[in-house]
Amino acid sequence: MRLLFCGGGTGGHVYPALAVVEALRGRGEGAAGSASSPDFLYVGSVGGREVELVRRAGLPLVTVHGGGLHGVGWRRLPGNVVRLLRGFAQAWRIIGRFRPAALFVTGGYVSVPVALAARLRRVPILVYL
């Protein structure tokens, strides 16, 4: 089963997803039961803390752009809107190529464009908050 994982910004968003991957790997999910199989893919934010954590866990990783809208101020707002739109386009392509059975999302700014693209592509979304 091909599963897409997404979350970023802090370890609190990353570690729950990595725990689910470990549990699935323990059950023999994925090719040869390996979390580095092409059956698992993690989507993180460009330059996010999750990049190092996910790579250390041996998961394939791609990054997309994201940004907050609430409380950022009017000067940063237009740039963050552009980053979110760019992130949505990136996520749309990633989901189209990877074709996951489901998305497991744990939060963070990067989750917004990825979850929206998954919803519009009719990919079931599992939310951990």
N, C-alpha and C positions, 0 to 999 in steps of 0.2 A: 504494500500500500504506500503510495506516495503522499508524504505529509509535509506541509509547509509550516515552519515555525517563525514567529515574528515577535519582537519586543526589544526595547532598548532604552538607553539613557542611563539606567542604573542597574546594579546587580540584582535588585529586587524584581526587575522585569526579566532578567536573563536566566537566573538560576531556576525558577519554576519550569521554564521550557526545557532546560538542560536535564532536569530531574525526570521529566516526562520522556525525553529521548532515552535516558538510561533505563527507565522502566520498560520501554518498548524493546530496547536492545536486549534486555534480560529475558524477554519473552520470545526472542528470536525474530522480531519484526525486521523488515528491511532485507536487502540482499545479504546473504550470509550472516544475518544478525548483526551487521556492523552499522554503527551510527554514521560512519563516513560513506555509506552507500548512497547511490543516487536516489534512493527512496526518501531521503530526508534532506531538506534544504532550509537553511536559516536565513531570514531577511533581517538585516540590521540597518542602522543609520550610518550615513557617511561620517567617518571620523568618530563614531561612538565607542563607548567603553566596551560594548558587547563584542566588538570585532576581535579583540584579544582573547576574551573568555570563550567564545565560540570556536575559534581556531584551535585553542588549547584542548578543547573537547573533541577535536577531530571532525567537526561537522563542516560540510560545504557551506560557504557563506557568500551571499551577494548583498550589496548595500544599495539603499535608495535614499533620496533626499526627504527631509521632513522638517517641520517647524511648528512652533506653537502659535496660537492666535490669541488666547486669553491672557490679558495682562502684559502684552509685549510693548505697548506704546505705538502711537501712530507712525513713527518713523521706521520702525522695524516691521510693521504689519505687512506692507506691500511685498517686501522681500520674502517673508515667510509664506505668504499666499503663493508666490511664484514657486518656492521650494516645494510646497505641498502639491501643486499641480504637476511639477516635474516628477515628484515622487510617485504620484498616481500613474503617470505615463510609464515610468520605469516598472512599477508593480504590475501594471496591466500586461506588459511584455513578459515579465518573469512568470506570471501565472499562466499566460498563454503557452509559453514554452514548456514549463515544468508540469502543468496539468495535474495539480494535487487533488487528492480525494477530499482533503479538508485542510483548513488553516487553524493552527493553534496560536492564539494571540494573547500576549501577556501585558500589553500596555506600553506607554511611551509615545512620543510624537510620531515615530516611524510607523506605528500601528495604524494610524488614521488612513493614509493613502493605500496601504496594503489591504486593510480590511474592506475599504470601499471598493477597490478593484476586485477583491474576492467576491464580495456581495454581488456586484454587477456581472461577474462571470459565473454566478450561481454555484460558487464553491461554499460548502458548509463551513461555518465559523464556530470554533470553540473558544470561549473567552474565559481567561483566568485573571481575576482582579483581586 
